Amino acid sequence: MRMRRKRYSCSVISFFWGLDRVYPALGPHTLFLADDYRENFASIVKRLDLPANPSLYLHAPGRLDPGMAPPGEDTLIAIVPVGHINEHNPQDWAVLIHQARRAVFRRLSLLGITDLEAHIQFETVFAPPSWLKRYNLSKGATHGLCHNLTQLGYLRPGNRHPHYTNLYFTGASTHPGTGMPTALVSARHTATRICEAWGLTP
Ligand SMILES: Cc1cc2nc3c(=O)[nH]c(=O)nc-3n(C[C@H](O)[C@H](O)[C@H](O)COP(=O)(O)OP(=O)(O)OC[C@H]3O[C@@H](n4cnc5c(N)ncnc54)[C@H](O)[C@@H]3O)c2cc1C
């Protein structure tokens, strides 16, 4: 019941593409920011929707590690932020995935890349229902509980249960918060607390 009252972070629609050619115009990291960032956030956070002109991130891992694709071919990841699953008024994910894909192609055309779709040989798509199914992420929220004022610091779920003191928690939705490095800090905190409770050297 208490968890139902918590607020959750946004989610993302991610495209993982295998391409039969390389686009030299794409560096390892490409970020497109929404023109109207207030509307962008309102759409994602308040309406749990996909903005009409979303910010998005493109990663070409082959620029950093040539082993990510055979010579002359490429891999590309596109990440488009979107609202988490709306349990009261479920989104049509097929439509939102289609719109997100079009948004990526539209943005790429600004770099002169207009034929990407024709060069996609393989595709895997992850959207909030897939994050929920594959990783058991509540509401498909990829960053767990959000970092609003009432879910920060002391108010965020701790690493040790307040009553059942031999029950521990770790990960993005606990102390200190979300993201890879922070989740690792959370693991260290929890391990340290367990060691202290058992009189072990951390
Ligand atoms: C597309 C994407 C991009 C991201 N980019 C970044 C980034 O650039 N930088 C960054 O810092 N963070 C990023 N994040 C966030 C980061 O990945 C998470 O904050 C971090 O992985 C959280 O770690 P965790 O250990 O709490 O949870 P997870 O990494 O989700 O690990 C939890 C594990 O528990 C398993 N599990 C769940 N339920 C059960 C169960 N009942 N029984 C057994 N196993 C279970 C899951 O399958 C999963 O393997 C990104 C996330 C996504 C989805």
The ligand as a Tripos MOL2 file, in Angstrom:
@<TRIPOS>MOLECULE
LIG
   53    58     1     0     0
SMALL
NO_CHARGES

@<TRIPOS>ATOM
      1 C1         17.8530    2.1540  -21.2330 C.3       1 LIG1
      2 C2         18.4520    2.5530  -19.9110 C.ar      1 LIG1
      3 C3         19.5030    3.4340  -19.8960 C.ar      1 LIG1
      4 C4         20.0940    3.7820  -18.7000 C.ar      1 LIG1
      5 N1         21.1680    4.6050  -18.7380 N.ar      1 LIG1
      6 C5         21.8260    4.8800  -17.6140 C.ar      1 LIG1
      7 C6         23.0230    5.6440  -17.6580 C.ar      1 LIG1
      8 O1         23.4750    6.0840  -18.7290 O.2       1 LIG1
      9 N2         23.6560    5.9110  -16.4920 N.ar      1 LIG1
     10 C7         23.1940    5.4330  -15.3030 C.ar      1 LIG1
     11 O2         23.8210    5.6890  -14.2870 O.2       1 LIG1
     12 N3         22.0610    4.7020  -15.2310 N.ar      1 LIG1
     13 C8         21.3680    4.4010  -16.3580 C.ar      1 LIG1
     14 N4         20.2230    3.6470  -16.2990 N.ar      1 LIG1
     15 C9         19.6770    3.2800  -14.9830 C.3       1 LIG1
     16 C10        20.3990    2.0920  -14.3710 C.3       1 LIG1
     17 O3         20.4650    1.0300  -15.3240 O.3       1 LIG1
     18 C11        19.6420    1.6250  -13.1320 C.3       1 LIG1
     19 O4         19.4690    2.7100  -12.2170 O.3       1 LIG1
     20 C12        20.3960    0.5110  -12.4260 C.3       1 LIG1
     21 O5         20.5700   -0.6030  -13.3000 O.3       1 LIG1
     22 C13        19.6290    0.0750  -11.1880 C.3       1 LIG1
     23 O6         20.2840   -1.0290  -10.6030 O.3       1 LIG1
     24 P1         19.4980   -2.0210   -9.6800 P.3       1 LIG1
     25 O7         20.5070   -3.0130   -9.1910 O.co2     1 LIG1
     26 O8         18.7030   -1.2640   -8.6720 O.co2     1 LIG1
     27 O9         18.3960   -2.7290  -10.5880 O.3       1 LIG1
     28 P2         18.5480   -3.6180  -11.8940 P.3       1 LIG1
     29 O10        19.7880   -3.2510  -12.6680 O.co2     1 LIG1
     30 O11        17.2130   -3.5250  -12.5640 O.co2     1 LIG1
     31 O12        18.7940   -5.0660  -11.3250 O.3       1 LIG1
     32 C14        17.7820   -5.7890  -10.6560 C.3       1 LIG1
     33 C15        17.8720   -7.2630  -11.0810 C.3       1 LIG1
     34 O13        16.9590   -8.0140  -10.2730 O.3       1 LIG1
     35 C16        16.2630   -8.9160  -11.0910 C.3       1 LIG1
     36 N5         14.9680   -9.2160  -10.4500 N.ar      1 LIG1
     37 C17        13.8880   -8.3990  -10.3470 C.ar      1 LIG1
     38 N6         12.9130   -9.0200   -9.6610 N.ar      1 LIG1
     39 C18        13.3880  -10.2330   -9.2980 C.ar      1 LIG1
     40 C19        12.8460  -11.3220   -8.5640 C.ar      1 LIG1
     41 N7         11.6190  -11.2730   -8.0470 N.pl3     1 LIG1
     42 N8         13.6230  -12.4170   -8.4150 N.ar      1 LIG1
     43 C20        14.8730  -12.4740   -8.9170 C.ar      1 LIG1
     44 N9         15.4300  -11.4540   -9.6270 N.ar      1 LIG1
     45 C21        14.6910  -10.3680   -9.8050 C.ar      1 LIG1
     46 C22        16.1070   -8.1970  -12.4250 C.3       1 LIG1
     47 O14        15.8910   -9.1070  -13.4810 O.3       1 LIG1
     48 C23        17.4650   -7.4900  -12.5410 C.3       1 LIG1
     49 O15        18.4270   -8.3130  -13.1570 O.3       1 LIG1
     50 C24        19.6000    3.2730  -17.4700 C.ar      1 LIG1
     51 C25        18.5170    2.3890  -17.4820 C.ar      1 LIG1
     52 C26        17.9560    2.0340  -18.6960 C.ar      1 LIG1
     53 C27        16.8180    1.0360  -18.6750 C.3       1 LIG1
@<TRIPOS>BOND
     1     1     2 1
     2     2     3 ar
     3     2    52 ar
     4     3     4 ar
     5     4     5 ar
     6     4    50 ar
     7     5     6 ar
     8     6     7 ar
     9     6    13 1
    10     7     8 2
    11     7     9 ar
    12     9    10 ar
    13    10    11 2
    14    10    12 ar
    15    12    13 ar
    16    13    14 ar
    17    14    15 1
    18    14    50 ar
    19    15    16 1
    20    16    17 1
    21    16    18 1
    22    18    19 1
    23    18    20 1
    24    20    21 1
    25    20    22 1
    26    22    23 1
    27    23    24 1
    28    24    25 2
    29    24    26 1
    30    24    27 1
    31    27    28 1
    32    28    29 2
    33    28    30 1
    34    28    31 1
    35    31    32 1
    36    32    33 1
    37    33    34 1
    38    33    48 1
    39    34    35 1
    40    35    36 1
    41    35    46 1
    42    36    37 ar
    43    36    45 ar
    44    37    38 ar
    45    38    39 ar
    46    39    40 ar
    47    39    45 ar
    48    40    41 1
    49    40    42 ar
    50    42    43 ar
    51    43    44 ar
    52    44    45 ar
    53    46    47 1
    54    46    48 1
    55    48    49 1
    56    50    51 ar
    57    51    52 ar
    58    52    53 1
@<TRIPOS>SUBSTRUCTURE
     1 LIG1         1 GROUP 0 **** ****
